[in-house]
Amino acid sequence: IGEVLSAKGAHADAADAYCRALEHRQEDVERFIALQDDNASKSSLDFLQCRRRFVEANLMLSEELLACPADEDVITSETGAMLVSAKDRVDFARGYYDKARDELQETVLLMGQLAAKNIDIQDEKENVCFIATLVMGVGTQLADFDTQAEAQTSTEPVKKKTKT
């Protein structure tokens, strides 16, 4: 749903859809983590997919927030609910990006553990690599926002008067 809304240019609605999906993805990860006694479940291909999808949901939410107009609050079209104010939009996007980046590290660690146990992760490995590329793309977008913000806040140095 989020992808369709994004393609239609309804970025606030897409962000809302990804926010709702994120709750479910987080619950899935927490369910696997709660299986303290079941190491087989915590080191399964299903858990790897679950972690990767959690990274993806955080990342997609971050992308949609960055795609929203900079000078407008992020407001859904259907309910009129404000998701985030215009001034906080990039900070919220950065928070979801940071979470995606941190979770990607956990996902890659799990991928290595599964590979060490000779579990075939080839298909999921491609998906994780793709998500890693997307994480880098959002990181680049955020760096561009930082550069623009820095350029707007910096002032020209005061010119010294020449001696006569």
Disulfide bonds with the S-S distance in Angstrom:
none
